[in-house]
């Protein structure tokens, strides 16, 4: 049995270390370790709750808005603040912008190279690549000359010996299945996506002043409307938002989705690999009748247990018996003992590092081995993210979800069970991006209609005076980050933050085992994953990256004794 260590895989709250045991060409056990402490909860204690969003938003520079959204919602929930309809619409548009940009970046720049062999593209016939591209999409950039130019650019990189972002990959690995023409098409769209993604986020600068980390506001959004003015949300800026949304929908429909289905068609066997957990959690988001009306959410709330799509279980983040965080294998301590669980309102962030000092050979998996706590829903490990959202929407009977899912399954000629896999997770991300691009158009139209009808309210001043607050209040704010269900819990006392806890998507997915030995999503998904070459564990990266564990700056591979083997630059 061989132990492989991949460290680090950069993620939202720092770095991720994964250790796996390989026997007879398959992973038989896996351990996921967050190697950086977050501590934002400690920083927030004693601060004005209205400022919390500005701190929590900076937990991550990739999910640039979702923590701010969860934060303002948790304060609004605690203080019983209702925001105007326009504020919900603007927040929804910023949410949709973030998800579209993030998912496209993930597919092309953080995950596609797990499926696409860049060097193989040099062997492609540009004429055949052009024919392939035109057979799957009406995207205009598909001429023979265009792909010749792309191929020449790649060849120039190779000849110079400076492959840059394409350097040190596992090119030629037997797990790559795409023909050269498909590889060349994918590389061309990789480069196009780099240019596109920097445009769509301009919507954040229009509504939030900047990107990353746009501005938010407890009680609404920090902007005013003056259609004919210069220093407010005016007709010119609204028209630009429309243009950017239209361009996004075109890119998603004509580039991302066709590429996704084309790549998936060569990797159908991965529809039976990497499924892992059988439980899926979704908080839901994108309200159409106010945040308080869960039934109006575009992403429905709910839980699926045991892959049973016939029943949706309810989730209540305020119920102390539902969501708890455990620390049996985490570098923390509780006043009630390490085997106990705590609801986030009673959560503690008491650091207790007991592990070895890096560099070290292996994790002490019998003891504490991660800075991530271990969240559970009624004691059950849950997967969160695009696959969970698509499954809950599909199981809820929502026609929009069923339409895109069934169309993809039919095109690939695979059963619905193929969704429970590494490939299904990757496909779900693309399909929900398609849905979001459609919903964004609806939110924009609703905003324009409200403004035309004279409703320009973007925030409320209700409860802005701390003297009107109760002496103590608790709240929870939930959303769906690109990587999955995200919630913040707050306890306000004497006008200040008494306690603040975040349970983020990668905590649900990437946490260590609980006291019962139950694996979380990353660890469970790796069991049974094939590994053709332990020194080039492409398949391991493929499954972990299907969760989108945030930007991967550099991955180092070590053998079980800690000896350096190989390094790949993944971004």
C-alpha positions, 0 to 999 in steps of 0.5 A: 500500500502506498501513501500519496500526499498532495499539499497544498491545494489552495482553497477558500480558507487557506490550504488543503492537504489530501493524503490517500492510500493506494492499493492495486491501483485504487484509492482505499482510504483518504484524509482531508486536512485544512492546513490554515487557521481562519480565525475571522470569528475571533476578529469579529468579537466586540465589533459593530454587527453592521461592519461584519460584512466587510470583514467576512467578505475578505475571507476569500478573494474568489467568492467575492460577494457571498460572505457579505451577503450572508453577513448582512442577512444574519444581522437583518435576521437578528434585528428583524429588518426587511429590505426593499424589493429592489435591494433583493433584485440587486443582490440577486443580480450580484449573486448571479454574476458571481456564480456565472463568473466563478463557474466558468473560471472553475471549468476552464481554468481550475478543472478543465486541465484535469480532462484536457491535454494541452500538449496534445493540441499541437497534434490537432488538425485545425480543419477538423477542430473547426468542423468539431466546433461548428458541429456543437455550437454556433459560436462565431470563433470557429474558423480554420484560421482561428484554430491555426492561430491558437495552435501557433500560440501554443507551439510558441510557448513550447518552443520557448520552454516557457509554458507558463500556466500550462507548465508541469502538467501531467501531459500524456497521462493515460487518463486523458481521453480527448482527441487532439482536436477536442483538446485544441478547441478546449485550449482556445476556449480556455483563453477566451474565457480568461478575457470574458470573465473580467468583463462580467464582474463589471456588474459588481462595480456598477452595483457595488462600487468595485470587484473584488469585495463590492460594497454591501449594506445592512438594510439593502444595497449601497446605491441610489437610482437617478436615471438621468444623473451622473453619480447614481444608478442611471440609464447608461449603467443599467443598459451596460448591465443588460449588455453584460448579461446578454454576453454572459448568456451567449458565452454560457450557451454557445461555449461553456455548455457545448464544451462541457457536454463534448468533454463529458462524452469522452469520460462517461466512465467517470459517471460511476467514479467519485460519488462519495456521500449519498446526502445532499444539503441546500439552503437555497437562494435567489428569492423572488418574493423577499428573502423570508419567503423560502417557497419563492427561491429559484434555488429551493431549500432542502435535503436529500438523504441516501440519494432518495430523490422521492423525498425532500427533507426540511432544513432549519438552521436555527434548530440547535438539534439540526446543524452542529459542528464537531472537533474530534479531529480538528485543532480546536477544543470545546468547554464540553469536550472534544466529542460533543457538537455545538450549534453555531450560535453556541459555537466556540473558536478555541484554537488547539493545535496538537499536530506535528510541525511541518514539514512532516511525513504524514498526518496523525489521522488517529488524532486531530489533523485539520483546522476545519471543524466537522459540520453535520446535519442531524449527525449526517455528513452532507455534500454541498454545492452545484450537484446538491442544488441540481439534485434538490431542484430536480427532486422538487419537481421544478420544470426548469431543473428537470429540463436542463438535467434531462436534456444533458442526460439524453445527449450523453445517453447516461442514466440519472444515477450518473449524476452521483459522481465526479462527472455529475458534479462537474456537469451540474455546475455547468447546468446550473450556470445555464439556469442562472444566466436565464434567471439573471435576465428575469431579475434585470427585467423586474428591476427595470419594471420597478424603476419605471413604475417609480419604485427606486427604494434600495435600502431602509433606515429601519433599526439603523439606530442601535438604541432601538435594538434589543439588548440581545438578539440572534440571527442566521443568514444563509445563501448558496455560494458557488461551492455550496451552502453557506451560513453565518450565525450571529449573537448580538449583545449590548450593540456589539458582536458577542459571538459570530460563526461561519460554516462555509461550503468547503467546511461541509465538504472538506472536513475531517472525520467525526467522532463516529468515523464518518467521512466528509465529502472529499474523503468519501468521494476519493474511495475507489478512485483509480490511480494509474500512476501514484507519482502523477495522481491526475485522477485524485485531482480530478475528483477533488477539483470537481468540488471546486476547492478554490484557486490552486496556485501550486500542488506538490506531490510527496511520497509517504516519507515526505520526499519531493516527487513532482510539482504542477502549477494549476493556476 
